[in-house]
Amino acid sequence: MRGLGRRLKQRAIRDCIVKEGINFACLQETKIEKMTRHVCSNIWGDDDFERRQSHTSNSAGGLLCIWNKEVMDVNTSFVGKGFLGVQGVLKEGNVPCFIFNIYAPCDFKEKIRL
């Protein structure tokens, strides 16, 4: 994303989410220290969502998982350097699942470590 602070980018993502009927999105490089519910609502297009995020570091990085709360119940989430994961259940069919949002560093040794 290279930053989600501008409403133009938020609107472009929202248009894609709505047009494609996306129920779960993983965004990278949000560059937003504190992702507010208002910003997420601008991205998602309505208030029927839940979210988890990893924080930025010096205005770099930042991962966001956002999903339709009518489609998935998330039981837990976990975050580490370069990843954000959620564990939950898809309501239709009661299907357990794990979803990982991974942003690998450019440094080869750091990629191996991740």
N, C-alpha and C positions, 0 to 999 in steps of 0.2 A: 504494500500500500504506500510505503514511504510517507506515512502521515495521514491521519484521519481528522485533523483539526478543521479542515475547511468543509463548509456545507456542500460545496460542489462534489467533492469525493463521496461524502455521506449520501448524497442524492443519487449518484451513479451506482453505488453499491445497492442502495434500496431499490432502485429501478430493476437491477439484475435479480435481486432476491424475489421481488414481486413477480416479474415477468416469467422467471423460470420455476416458480413455486418451490423455492429452496426451503427446507425445514431445519437445516443445520449448516452453519457457515463457520469456517476457520479463517481468521484474518491474521496477517503477519505484518510486522513493522508499523504498528498503529502509531507509535511515537506519542502516545497520550499517557501521561503519568497517572491520572485518575480518570478512568472511563466512567462517566456518569450515566445514570439511567436515561437521562434526556438525550445524550449523544447516541446511545444504543437504540433508543426509540426512533431517532432520525434515520439511523442505518437500517433498522428492521422494518420500519413502515407502520408499525402499530405497537400496542403494549402487551401483546400475547407472546412474550419471549422471556427467557432466562439467559443468564450469561455468566461466564467465568473469564478472568483475565490474568495475565502475568504483567507485572509492572515493567516500565521502561527503565533503562539505565542511561543516565545522562542524555536524555532526548533521543535515545536509539532503542530499537527493538520494540517489544510490546506485542503480546499475542492476545487474541480475543476469540473465544468460542461463544457463539450466540445461536439459540435454537428456539423453535416453536414449542412452547410448553404444553401445547395440546397433543403433541406428537411423541415427546420423550420426557421421561422422569429421570433426572440425574440424581444419583445417590451420593456420589463423592467426586471430588476433583483433586488433582495433584499437579504440582508445578516444580520444574527444575530448570537449570540453565539450558535454555534452548527448546524447551517443550512445555506444553500444557495438555493435560489429559483429563477426560471425564469418563466416568463409568456410570451407566444407567440402563434403563429399560425402554425399548420402543413399545409404546402402548398398544399398537396394533400387533397382535400375536404374542404380546408379552415376551419380546425378544431381548435378552441381555446383550449389551454391547459396550465396547471401549472405543473411544475416538481420541486420537492424538493429533495435536497441532504441533508440528515440528519445524523449527527454523534453525537449520544447521549453520554454524559459523563458517567463515571463509577459510580459516586456518585449518590445514589438513589434520594436524594433531588434535585440535579441538573437535573436528568432525568425528574422528575415530573415538575419542572419549565419549562423545554424545551417543 
